[in-house]
């Protein structure tokens, strides 16, 4: 039975939370100030802390910092007034797991508490993840021979049965949609709908109506009411790809759906309740978007409950042989060709290539090879890779990574320095041994904005 520590100076609210969480089967401890709470933490084992940010004496932020210094693993949910969202976001930066705005419904509070306890359980299980990798995880259509993909599938196994929001990261073409579907199929709602939306494929002015629907007469041409994707995904999963490109106005509505599980259609006033699990994906660095002010901090922290990063294909080359066999089987059947395998020389070409387009590029290469192959075995001559990339490294005698020119390698090093420096341009320049102006010039060449730097 999980134990929850409630830190709230208002006696009625404290008692209400005790009764409500007790009815849900939780054991509760309560404190009216930070001093009492710290004393209880020294005496009792606590699984989750629920604290107000405005407390007598030591404030909620100082209490949060003290807890994280002594026990960083314990989840902390903060309560704050509606007008203090900035303070709540600051609490998330300091290590809070989630926040709830006052006034809140007791059902909302129970939902947040259950979610955080689920996530905490996931974290505890993931401590033994590497030891558990002796077990091979499998899922249809997902090739996972490499250690990195085994780690991804192991996380999928743990997070799928919960209702936690998942944020998938990784370059374009790594297979984020397949991992999202695997989470849905292993969840407690596999019989429900799985609806995929690509934010970049829908014009910005139509995205809100596509997600949340519209009422008749909401705009010119709206001759009848239409439900949105969130309504259609009720009791199922919605996969929102390229979340980083969602416009600010739509981000506000997404935040409300994640917090309250409700919304109104465009042009409507009726509140619609939904039971939807959201899986989001991005190939952008959302932390950079936070700095640029194009992505909301509160939405980021709501989405980033369970992050899963999918490595590019060049970092999991152990998967290339099995992916190749999978594509040969698929495309040989589609083309009606009798293709039974691939020669070692052709496979070596595939394994050594850099794969800037990841699994999607490998799929396209294999489809072309199967369509044009002259015999039952795919040979090196049947494999057509990006000629510009392969020629650029031929003279280098493998001095550079296969498939990369010097310019491309330099661009990759700049991006890696930015990742390691958490997008701080000055720190990235120091890592690269460049002046700030030299880095600014190189950023402009590869199309990365240098505005909004926080020194």
C-alpha positions as CSV (number, residue, x, y, z in Angstrom):
1,X,0.0,0.0,0.0
2,X,1.8,3.2,-1.2
3,X,2.2,5.9,1.5
4,X,1.5,9.6,0.5
5,X,2.7,12.5,2.5
6,X,0.4,15.5,2.3
7,X,1.9,18.9,3.1
8,X,-0.9,21.5,3.3
9,X,-1.3,24.3,5.8
10,X,-5.1,24.6,5.2
11,X,-6.7,22.1,7.6
12,X,-9.9,21.5,5.5
13,X,-8.0,20.8,2.3
14,X,-5.6,18.6,4.1
15,X,-8.4,16.5,5.7
16,X,-10.2,16.3,2.4
17,X,-7.2,14.9,0.6
18,X,-6.6,12.4,3.5
19,X,-10.1,11.1,3.2
20,X,-10.2,11.0,-0.6
21,X,-6.8,9.3,-1.0
22,X,-7.6,6.9,1.9
23,X,-10.8,5.8,0.1
24,X,-8.5,4.9,-2.9
25,X,-6.5,2.5,-0.7
26,X,-3.5,4.8,0.0
27,X,-1.9,5.2,3.4
28,X,-1.5,8.9,4.2
29,X,0.6,11.1,6.4
30,X,0.0,14.8,6.8
31,X,1.8,17.9,7.9
32,X,0.8,21.5,8.1
33,X,4.3,22.9,7.6
34,X,7.7,21.9,6.2
35,X,9.3,21.3,9.6
36,X,6.8,18.6,10.5
37,X,7.0,17.2,7.0
38,X,10.8,16.8,7.2
39,X,10.5,15.1,10.5
40,X,8.0,12.6,9.1
41,X,10.3,11.9,6.2
42,X,13.1,11.0,8.6
43,X,10.8,8.6,10.5
44,X,8.6,7.0,7.8
45,X,8.9,5.5,4.4
46,X,7.1,7.7,1.9
47,X,6.3,6.8,-1.7
48,X,5.0,10.2,-2.9
49,X,4.8,13.7,-1.6
50,X,1.9,16.0,-2.3
51,X,2.7,19.6,-1.3
52,X,1.4,23.1,-1.5
53,X,3.9,25.7,-2.8
54,X,2.7,28.4,-0.5
55,X,3.5,27.2,3.1
56,X,4.3,29.0,6.4
57,X,8.0,29.3,7.2
58,X,10.1,27.4,4.6
59,X,8.2,27.7,1.3
60,X,7.3,24.8,-1.1
61,X,10.2,25.4,-3.5
62,X,12.8,25.2,-0.6
63,X,11.0,22.1,0.7
64,X,11.2,20.5,-2.8
65,X,14.9,21.3,-3.0
66,X,15.6,19.8,0.4
67,X,13.7,16.6,-0.5
68,X,15.5,16.2,-3.8
69,X,18.9,16.7,-2.1
70,X,18.2,13.9,0.4
71,X,16.1,11.5,-1.7
72,X,16.1,12.5,-5.4
73,X,14.0,9.4,-6.4
74,X,10.9,10.3,-4.5
75,X,8.2,11.8,-6.7
76,X,6.8,15.2,-5.6
77,X,3.5,16.7,-6.9
78,X,3.0,20.4,-6.2
79,X,-0.3,22.2,-5.7
80,X,-0.5,25.9,-6.7
81,X,-3.0,28.6,-7.4
82,X,-4.1,29.2,-11.0
83,X,-2.2,32.5,-11.2
84,X,1.1,30.9,-10.2
85,X,1.8,28.7,-13.2
86,X,5.3,30.2,-13.6
87,X,6.1,29.0,-10.0
88,X,4.8,25.5,-10.8
89,X,7.0,25.4,-13.9
90,X,10.0,26.5,-11.8
91,X,9.2,23.6,-9.4
92,X,9.2,21.2,-12.4
93,X,12.7,22.5,-13.3
94,X,13.8,21.8,-9.7
95,X,12.7,18.2,-9.8
96,X,8.9,18.1,-9.2
97,X,7.2,15.3,-11.0
98,X,3.9,17.2,-11.8
99,X,1.7,20.0,-10.6
100,X,-2.0,20.6,-10.1
101,X,-3.7,24.0,-10.3
102,X,-6.1,25.1,-7.5
103,X,-9.0,24.7,-7.6
104,X,-8.8,21.1,-8.7
105,X,-11.3,18.2,-8.7
106,X,-10.6,15.2,-6.5
107,X,-10.8,13.0,-9.5
108,X,-8.0,15.0,-11.2
109,X,-5.9,14.7,-8.1
110,X,-6.4,10.9,-7.9
111,X,-5.5,10.6,-11.6
112,X,-2.2,12.5,-11.1
113,X,-1.3,10.5,-8.0
114,X,-1.9,7.2,-9.7
115,X,0.1,8.3,-12.8
116,X,3.1,9.4,-10.7
117,X,3.1,6.2,-8.7
118,X,3.0,4.2,-12.0
119,X,5.9,6.2,-13.3
120,X,7.8,5.7,-10.0
121,X,7.3,1.9,-10.3
122,X,8.6,2.1,-13.9
123,X,11.8,3.9,-12.7
124,X,12.3,1.3,-10.0
125,X,12.0,-1.5,-12.5
126,X,14.3,0.2,-15.0
127,X,17.1,0.2,-12.5
128,X,17.6,-3.5,-13.3
129,X,17.0,-3.0,-17.0
130,X,20.5,-3.9,-18.1
131,X,20.5,-7.1,-16.1
132,X,17.1,-7.9,-17.5
133,X,18.4,-7.6,-21.1
134,X,19.4,-11.3,-20.8
135,X,15.8,-11.7,-21.8
136,X,15.2,-11.0,-25.5
137,X,12.2,-8.6,-26.1
138,X,10.3,-9.1,-29.3
139,X,7.5,-7.4,-31.1
140,X,6.1,-8.1,-34.6
141,X,7.7,-5.8,-37.3
142,X,10.2,-4.4,-34.8
143,X,13.7,-5.6,-35.4
144,X,15.6,-5.4,-32.1
145,X,18.9,-7.4,-32.2
146,X,21.0,-4.5,-31.0
147,X,21.3,-3.6,-27.3
148,X,19.8,-0.1,-27.9
149,X,16.6,-1.5,-29.5
150,X,16.4,-4.1,-26.7
151,X,16.4,-1.3,-24.2
152,X,13.7,0.5,-26.2
153,X,11.5,-2.6,-26.2
154,X,12.2,-3.3,-22.5
155,X,10.9,0.2,-21.7
156,X,7.9,-0.4,-24.0
157,X,7.0,-3.5,-22.0
158,X,7.0,-1.5,-18.7
159,X,5.3,1.6,-19.8
160,X,2.6,0.1,-22.1
161,X,0.3,-1.2,-19.3
162,X,0.2,2.3,-17.7
163,X,-1.7,5.3,-18.9
164,X,1.4,7.6,-18.8
165,X,2.1,9.9,-21.7
166,X,5.1,8.9,-23.7
167,X,7.4,11.2,-25.7
168,X,9.3,9.4,-28.5
169,X,12.5,11.1,-29.7
170,X,14.8,10.3,-32.6
171,X,15.8,11.3,-36.1
172,X,13.3,11.0,-39.0
173,X,13.0,7.5,-40.3
174,X,14.0,5.6,-37.2
175,X,10.6,3.9,-36.7
176,X,8.9,6.0,-34.0
177,X,5.4,5.1,-35.4
178,X,6.2,1.3,-35.0
179,X,7.2,1.9,-31.4
180,X,4.0,3.9,-30.8
181,X,1.9,1.1,-32.2
182,X,3.8,-1.5,-30.1
183,X,2.9,0.6,-26.9
184,X,-0.7,0.6,-28.0
185,X,-0.9,-3.1,-28.7
186,X,0.7,-4.0,-25.4
187,X,-1.4,-1.5,-23.4
188,X,-4.7,-2.1,-21.5
189,X,-6.6,-0.6,-24.5
190,X,-5.4,-2.6,-27.5
191,X,-9.0,-3.1,-28.8
192,X,-9.5,0.6,-28.9
193,X,-8.6,2.8,-31.9
194,X,-5.0,3.8,-32.7
195,X,-5.1,7.1,-34.6
196,X,-1.9,8.6,-36.1
197,X,-1.6,12.3,-36.9
198,X,1.4,14.0,-38.5
199,X,1.3,17.6,-37.5
200,X,3.4,18.8,-40.5
201,X,1.0,17.1,-43.0
202,X,-2.0,19.3,-41.9
203,X,-2.1,23.0,-42.7
204,X,-1.6,25.1,-39.5
205,X,-5.1,26.7,-39.8
206,X,-6.8,23.3,-40.0
207,X,-4.9,21.5,-37.3
208,X,-7.1,22.6,-34.4
209,X,-10.3,21.5,-36.2
210,X,-8.7,18.2,-37.2
211,X,-7.7,17.4,-33.7
212,X,-10.8,18.7,-31.8
213,X,-13.5,18.7,-34.5
214,X,-15.9,21.6,-35.3
215,X,-19.5,22.5,-35.1
216,X,-21.8,23.4,-38.0
217,X,-21.2,27.0,-39.0
218,X,-17.9,27.3,-37.1
219,X,-16.3,28.6,-40.3
220,X,-17.1,29.0,-44.0
221,X,-17.7,25.6,-45.5
222,X,-18.6,23.9,-42.2
223,X,-21.9,22.6,-43.4
224,X,-22.1,19.9,-40.7
225,X,-20.6,19.1,-37.4
226,X,-17.5,16.8,-37.4
227,X,-15.8,15.0,-34.6
228,X,-12.0,15.5,-34.2
229,X,-9.3,12.9,-33.8
230,X,-9.4,13.0,-30.0
231,X,-13.1,12.1,-30.0
232,X,-12.5,9.3,-32.5
233,X,-9.6,8.0,-30.4
234,X,-11.8,7.7,-27.2
235,X,-10.8,4.5,-25.2
236,X,-7.8,4.2,-27.4
237,X,-4.5,5.8,-28.3
238,X,-3.6,8.9,-30.3
239,X,-0.1,9.2,-31.8
240,X,0.8,12.8,-32.5
241,X,3.9,12.9,-34.7
242,X,6.1,16.0,-35.0
243,X,4.7,17.5,-31.8
244,X,7.4,20.2,-32.0
245,X,5.6,21.8,-35.0
246,X,2.2,22.2,-33.3
247,X,1.3,26.0,-33.3
248,X,1.1,27.8,-29.9
249,X,-2.7,28.2,-30.0
250,X,-3.2,24.4,-30.4
251,X,-0.6,23.7,-27.7
252,X,-2.9,25.4,-25.2
253,X,-5.8,23.0,-26.1
254,X,-3.4,20.0,-26.0
255,X,-2.3,21.0,-22.5
256,X,-6.0,21.1,-21.4
257,X,-6.7,17.7,-22.8
258,X,-3.7,16.2,-20.9
259,X,-4.6,18.0,-17.7
260,X,-8.4,17.6,-17.6
261,X,-9.2,15.1,-20.4
262,X,-11.7,17.5,-21.9
263,X,-12.1,20.1,-24.7
264,X,-14.7,21.9,-26.9
265,X,-15.1,21.6,-30.6
266,X,-14.2,24.6,-32.7
267,X,-17.2,26.9,-32.6
268,X,-18.9,24.9,-29.9
269,X,-19.6,25.4,-26.2
270,X,-20.3,21.8,-25.1
271,X,-17.5,20.2,-23.0
272,X,-16.5,16.8,-24.4
273,X,-14.8,14.3,-22.1
274,X,-12.4,11.7,-23.5
275,X,-10.4,8.8,-22.3
276,X,-7.3,8.9,-24.6
277,X,-3.7,8.0,-24.1
278,X,-1.3,10.3,-25.9
279,X,1.9,9.2,-27.5
280,X,3.9,12.1,-29.0
281,X,7.0,12.1,-31.2
282,X,9.5,14.6,-32.4
283,X,12.8,14.7,-34.3
284,X,13.5,18.1,-32.9
285,X,15.2,19.1,-29.7
286,X,12.2,20.4,-27.7
287,X,14.5,21.9,-25.1
288,X,15.9,24.2,-27.9
289,X,12.3,25.1,-28.8
290,X,11.7,26.0,-25.2
291,X,14.6,28.4,-25.3
292,X,13.3,29.9,-28.5
293,X,9.9,30.3,-27.0
294,X,8.1,28.3,-29.7
295,X,7.1,25.5,-27.3
296,X,5.3,25.8,-24.0
297,X,7.2,24.7,-20.9
298,X,4.1,23.4,-19.1
299,X,3.1,21.3,-22.1
300,X,6.7,19.9,-22.4
301,X,6.7,18.7,-18.9
302,X,3.2,17.1,-19.4
303,X,4.5,15.3,-22.4
304,X,7.9,14.3,-21.2
305,X,6.6,11.8,-18.5
306,X,8.2,8.8,-20.0
307,X,10.8,9.7,-22.7
308,X,12.0,7.0,-25.1
309,X,14.8,7.9,-27.4
310,X,15.3,5.7,-30.5
311,X,18.8,5.5,-31.8
312,X,19.6,6.2,-35.4
313,X,20.4,3.2,-37.6
314,X,24.1,4.0,-37.8
315,X,24.3,3.4,-34.0
316,X,22.6,0.0,-34.1
317,X,24.2,-1.7,-37.1
318,X,23.5,-5.1,-35.5
319,X,19.9,-4.6,-36.7
320,X,20.8,-4.0,-40.4
321,X,21.0,-7.8,-41.4
322,X,17.6,-8.7,-39.9
323,X,16.0,-5.5,-41.3
324,X,17.4,-6.4,-44.7
325,X,16.0,-9.9,-44.6
326,X,12.6,-8.5,-43.5
327,X,12.5,-6.1,-46.5
328,X,13.7,-8.7,-49.0
329,X,10.9,-11.0,-47.9
330,X,8.3,-8.2,-48.1
331,X,9.4,-6.7,-51.4
332,X,10.1,-10.0,-53.2
333,X,6.6,-11.1,-52.4
334,X,5.2,-7.7,-53.6
335,X,7.1,-7.8,-56.9
336,X,6.5,-11.5,-57.5
337,X,10.3,-12.1,-57.7
338,X,12.1,-15.2,-56.5
339,X,14.7,-13.5,-54.4
340,X,16.1,-15.8,-51.7
341,X,18.8,-13.7,-50.0
342,X,21.8,-11.3,-50.3
343,X,25.5,-11.9,-50.9
344,X,28.0,-11.1,-48.2
345,X,29.6,-8.3,-50.3
346,X,26.2,-6.6,-50.7
347,X,25.4,-7.0,-47.0
348,X,28.8,-5.4,-46.2
349,X,27.9,-2.4,-48.2
350,X,24.7,-2.0,-46.2
351,X,26.3,-2.4,-42.8
352,X,29.1,0.1,-43.6
353,X,26.9,2.8,-45.0
354,X,26.1,5.8,-42.8
355,X,22.2,5.8,-43.3
356,X,21.3,9.5,-42.9
357,X,17.7,8.5,-43.7
358,X,17.7,5.6,-41.2
359,X,15.4,2.7,-41.5
360,X,13.2,4.5,-44.1
361,X,16.2,4.9,-46.4
362,X,17.2,1.3,-46.0
363,X,13.6,0.3,-46.9
364,X,13.7,2.4,-50.1
365,X,17.1,1.0,-51.1
366,X,15.9,-2.6,-50.6
367,X,12.6,-2.0,-52.5
368,X,14.6,-0.7,-55.5
369,X,17.1,-3.6,-55.2
370,X,14.3,-6.2,-55.2
371,X,12.6,-4.5,-58.2
372,X,15.8,-4.4,-60.3
373,X,17.7,-7.6,-59.2
374,X,18.8,-9.9,-62.0
375,X,19.1,-13.1,-60.0
376,X,17.8,-14.9,-56.9
377,X,20.5,-13.3,-54.7
378,X,20.9,-9.5,-54.3
379,X,24.5,-8.6,-55.3
380,X,26.6,-5.5,-54.6
381,X,25.7,-4.1,-58.0
382,X,22.0,-4.2,-57.1
383,X,22.6,-2.0,-54.1
384,X,22.2,1.7,-55.1
385,X,23.3,4.0,-52.3
386,X,23.5,7.8,-52.4
387,X,26.4,8.2,-54.9
388,X,27.3,11.7,-53.6
389,X,27.9,10.3,-50.1
390,X,29.7,7.1,-51.2
391,X,32.0,9.0,-53.6
392,X,32.9,11.6,-51.0
393,X,34.4,9.0,-48.8
394,X,36.0,6.7,-51.4
395,X,39.2,8.6,-51.5
396,X,39.3,9.0,-47.7
397,X,40.0,5.2,-47.3
398,X,37.5,5.0,-44.4
399,X,39.2,7.9,-42.5
400,X,35.7,9.4,-42.1
401,X,32.6,7.5,-41.1
402,X,31.2,5.5,-44.0
403,X,28.9,7.5,-46.2
404,X,29.9,10.9,-44.9
405,X,31.9,13.8,-46.4
406,X,34.1,16.1,-44.3
407,X,31.5,18.8,-44.4
408,X,28.8,16.4,-43.2
409,X,31.0,15.1,-40.4
410,X,31.7,18.7,-39.3
411,X,28.0,19.4,-39.3
412,X,27.4,16.3,-37.2
413,X,30.1,17.4,-34.7
414,X,28.5,20.8,-34.3
415,X,25.0,19.2,-33.6
416,X,26.6,16.8,-31.1
417,X,28.3,19.7,-29.3
418,X,25.0,21.5,-29.1
419,X,23.4,18.4,-27.6
420,X,26.1,17.9,-25.0
421,X,26.0,21.6,-24.1
422,X,22.1,21.5,-23.8
423,X,21.9,24.0,-26.7
424,X,24.1,26.6,-25.0
425,X,26.0,28.1,-27.9
426,X,28.9,29.5,-25.9
427,X,29.6,26.2,-24.2
428,X,29.3,24.3,-27.5
429,X,31.9,26.7,-29.0
430,X,34.3,25.9,-26.1
431,X,33.8,22.1,-26.7
432,X,34.6,22.6,-30.4
433,X,37.6,24.9,-29.7
434,X,36.0,27.6,-31.8
435,X,35.3,31.3,-31.1
436,X,31.7,32.3,-30.6
437,X,31.7,34.1,-34.0
438,X,33.2,31.1,-35.8
439,X,30.4,28.9,-34.4
440,X,27.8,31.5,-35.4
441,X,29.0,31.3,-39.0
442,X,28.9,27.5,-39.1
443,X,25.4,27.5,-37.5
444,X,24.1,29.8,-40.2
445,X,25.6,27.4,-42.9
446,X,23.6,24.5,-41.6
447,X,20.4,26.4,-40.9
448,X,20.4,26.6,-37.1
449,X,19.2,29.8,-35.6
450,X,21.6,31.6,-33.3
451,X,19.0,33.9,-31.7
452,X,17.7,33.9,-28.2
453,X,21.0,32.7,-26.6
454,X,21.1,32.7,-22.8
455,X,24.7,33.2,-21.8
